Structure formats: structure tokens, C-alpha cells
Amino acid sequence: MHLPPQLLSTREVATFAARGFLRFDGLVDAELNDAFLHEFEAGFARPKPAGTPLAECYAPGSGIARLLGLPRVRGALHSLLGPGPIFDHHFFHVLDGRPSRPQPLHQDSTIDTRRAFDVQLFYYPQAVTEEMGGTRYLPGSHLRLVNEASIARYQNVLGQEHLVCPAGTVLLFHHGLWHGGGQNRSGQRRVLFKLRLQPSVPQHRHWDTSDLGASVLDPQPIFVPGAWDESDIQSILCTSERWYEDDTQRLEYINRVQLWRYLLGDERADAHYWSTRVENEQHRAG
Amino acid sequence: MAHRQQVLILYLANSALDSRVVSWAMYDGTGEDEHLPGDSDVPPYASGLAALRDGWRLIQMSQLVPPAPGREFTVSYQRYEFLFEKWLPMPDRDEGPPSS
């Protein structure tokens, strides 16, 4: 039976716009995790060429097709990419049990100036312990325009996350999120399946917008002590990360607003007036 | 006596040397320690000034560069990079055989 997709809420999509990822711990059940690993051992079919519609990529009933068919996975991908996503590539990142060196921080692919974005799905069919070198990632780094491994010098950054998770965990990354594989000190093999998908349509309002009130677009009073509401969309978009420089955090908000406008399909959107203020250019009449 | 260099790179929250550390890296030319990506979640110092007070020598800081026209709102690399060094004495490698 094909269950309907579970779409993301507006708050979840705003969190993705602000932090560059969503995390679903233990989303996939043990039966599918085991079946997936069994297929991995046997060898998955050769992937389709980049640019193939995702719907044509995986045989029905295969482990990857079943993963992508889960209501939460299907709904989240639809919410972020819209209908008809395009296959870019997939890859199995495997750290065998031997001691490994950690991967430096990097952005995948290369410089990417689009406002549209790709989604990278990370699936861990096994539990990942601290010793197994789970993916290290940096919340809020996705909008920084850098070039792949040029950021390798940043060995450690305040607020970096080291993935430790139960089996069946799925992460969805904005393509720009800084990340790197950890150091496997466990003696156990660690398997990560990564799938990059592109949109085929504008990524406007494909999530469950029933919680999208008119107030999302309304200006709000700013710099009011005690008025901060962490669940408010504009506040989500204006929540800083510990590693942001004092001045850059406001530029981050402006860039998040650009992404949020694209997701809403509405160029009027703002968060706490950061963009509107600097766009207020009155033109002389005549 | 030979010496070897240790390099400490601190990224600070603003252009002031006494602002807080937000990112860091260390390279040890003595070979005593190896510092790897993701090996620490706690900065070695609270600020650049704290590193100075611990004997690190500042050798470079990032310049304040006006944003390029049309790129004023672009976010990219960490802005406030401060480079420190220490030189540590090492046992001579070519000491030769001990005299009898």
C-alpha cells in the first residue's frame, strides 16, 4: 500500500532555510535497514545517468526505492524539491573498521550561485556510535559561498555537530552545508548512503502550508525585549549560530530571507526587517 | 639547537584581538601532537588576547577589506583570521656519536 506523503510543516522548512538541514532519527525501521544492508553486500544495480528523473532510477521493491517511498522521506523531499526531482548521483561512503583520518570540512560539488538548491539525503542503515566517525556538519553554513575543500583549514568550528544516531537515521542537507566524514576508531564498518537530488520545478510552497498564516509576511515590531518567540517563522530565520561573526550573522539573515522568498515564491517576505531596510531606496520623481 | 614551529590559527568574532574565538586550527611542527579536523569542540583559548598571554606570537591578522560592489551581502570565508606561532627547541638530530 502506498501511503500518502507526510509533508513538512512551515516551521520545518523555515528551519531548513535557516540551518541548512533536517534530521530524522531512527526514521527507517529495522527490517528495511537490514534489507538495505543485505542489498549493499550483494551490490546495488549500476546507477542511472545524472539528469535522469528520480522516478526512473530505482526498481520498485529495491532497498533504495523502499527508502524513498517512506511517507516521511517522500513527503520531505517533495516539500523541499517539488514534484519530479532529478537524480544527480548516489554514493556509498564506507569507512571500514581500520583507523581512518577524518575528512576535512568541505562543501560538495563546486561554487554554486543558484538560489534554487539541491537536497542531499544521508541515510545511515546502522547505528552510528561516537567512535564510528559519523558525519561532522556545521549548522547554518549552507549559504556561505566558498569553493569545495578551500575551507579545509577550519579544523574545528564552534557548534559543529558530530553525528551519533540510531539505525535508520536520515538527514537532509542543503547542498551547501559544510560537512566531512569523521574518524572511525571503532573497528566496525560504517556505511552511509548519500543521494543528491535536483529540482525540476521552482521550489515554491510544496510543503504543508496550512500553518502558513498571513503574519508570516507581516512586519513585526523588532528589538522588543521579551518578545522573542522561538517558534515564530521570522525568529527561526533570525536565530544565529555560535560560530557566526558578530557582523556576519546579520548578513546570514539577509541571505536566509532570500532563500525564504524563493521558497515562498513571494519577494515581499522578510524577517525582522533586515532586508526591507536596506532595500528602501526611494527614487526621485521626474 | 634546532627549533620547530607550532602554528595556531584563530578565527575571531570580530576584528578585535580580544574578541571571542569561533573557529581554530593548530599545526605542530615538533611532531609531538597531531591536530585533526573535528578533534575538539572547545576552543584552545577564549580570545586572541588569551593566546598572546600564553606566549603565542602574533604574526598575521586579516585585513579589513570593503565589500566588492554588488557583493555586499555575500557570506563566504571566516573573516577574522589571526595567525600565531611558537618556536620550540628540539634536540639536535645530528649530534654524532657520544665522545668516549
Interface residues (C-beta under 8 A of the other chain):
Chain A: R101 P102 Q103 P104 L105 R136 L143 R144 L145 V146 S150 I151 A152 R153 Y154 Q155 N156 V157 L158 Q160 H162 G180 G182 Q183 R242 W243 Y244 E245 D246 D247 T248 L251 E252 I254 N255
Chain B: I9 Y11 L12 A13 N14 S19 V21 V22 S23 W24 A25 M26 H35 L36 P37 G38 D39 S40 D41 P43 F73 T74 V75 S76 Y77 Q78 R79 Y80
